[in-house]
Amino acid sequence: MTAPQPINIQMKPVEWGLLLLLALVWAASFLFNEIAIRELPVLTIVVGRVGIASLILLLVLRWRAEPLPRNAGIWRAFLFMGLLNNVLPFCLIVWGQGHISSGQAAILNAMTPIFTVVVAHLLTSDEKMSAARLGGILTGCAGVAVMVGAELASGDGRILAAQCALLGAAISYGFGAVFGRRFRRLGVSPMMTATGQVIMSSLILLPLWLLVDRPWGLAIPGPAAIMSVIGIASLSTAFAYWLYFRILATAGATNLSLVTVLIPPGAIILGLLVLDEVLLPRHLVGLGLIIAGMFVTDGRIRLPRRP
């Protein structure tokens, strides 16, 4: 049995490169969604994403000679993890992107680490709230308020609902992050966890997809939509999971959390270059506050203490 690789607190250039690549492929998921939603229904996009990713990750496990678990309890955990980490957030994000830009969606999704802190405080005994974390949460919430305030004032319910859907996805990710801690105690490898959850997500979504979207009656999508679904499945899901666990093994969770800061700028740049999207100043102000809230929450920025 080989010893685990040491964690590099100060990341090396290779790890920085992998982190930037991970941010890019996850940022690209918002671009792929934006293109696919123009021609395909929500469930069709999400089923394509998790279904293709399942096949790819199963091939990876076979190449690694890692057998699937036979414990029914582990598969029940995969089912719940797939619901929290894939089914609910993927559907909410894709539906929301039918009404707001990919850049705005990525900014709101950046609330995930802040919501994770709240969920961990409520559901765990070893990750309780501190004054710094509370300050970070309030700062992040201020960023959200700046972004959604105009829709509240104007009464544009459609855009406001889409923004709430993105926040709902971030909350679901937060629950998934806390629930996912149990897989280490169960002795399940991270790559197996990734594979198991997308397999169970596919099984959850398949009957709903057949019932709701009736794929046999859908118009054949164009090449852009087809390639977007393939891209989001292969690059932004299967390949992204491999990158995620590769960085986690050598750089640690704290350094890996920086990817959340890098995703929104990447999504904004891709949206501007490929889709000619426009972001308003209040969206950038909201992004700045959310990023500041994340840094305060994880201790990278320390609030001044009373003398």
URCORLIN-V533396 format. One line per field, one symbol per residue. ss: DSSP state (2 for helix, 1 for strand, 0 for the rest). burial: I if it has 24 or more other ideal C-beta (glycine too) atoms within 12 Angstrom, else O. A space follows every 10 residues. Layout:
BEGIN
ss->???
burial->???
END
This chain:
BEGIN
ss->0000000000 0022222222 2222222222 2222220000 0222222222 2222222222 2220000000 0222222222 2222222222 2222220000 0222222220 0222222222 2220000000 2222222222 2222222222 2222002222 2222222222 2222222220 0222200002 2222222222 2222222222 2200222000 0022222222 2222222222 2222222222 2222220022 2222222222 2222000000 2222222222 2222222000 0000000
burial->OOOOOOOOOO OOOOIOOIII IIIIIIIIII IIIIIIIOII IIIIIIIIII IIIIOIIIOI IOOOOOOIOO OOOIIOIIII IIIIIIIIII IIIIIIIIII IIIIIIIIII IIIIIIIIII OOOOOOOOOO OIIOIIIIII IIIIIIIIOO IOOOOOOOII OIIIIIIIII IIIIIIIIII IOIOOOOIII IIIIIIIIII IIIIIIOOIO OOIOOOOOOO OOOOIOOIII IIIIIIIIII IIIIIIIIII IOIOIIIIII IIIIIIIIII IOOOIOIOIO OOIOOIIIII IIIIIIIIOO OOOOOOO
END
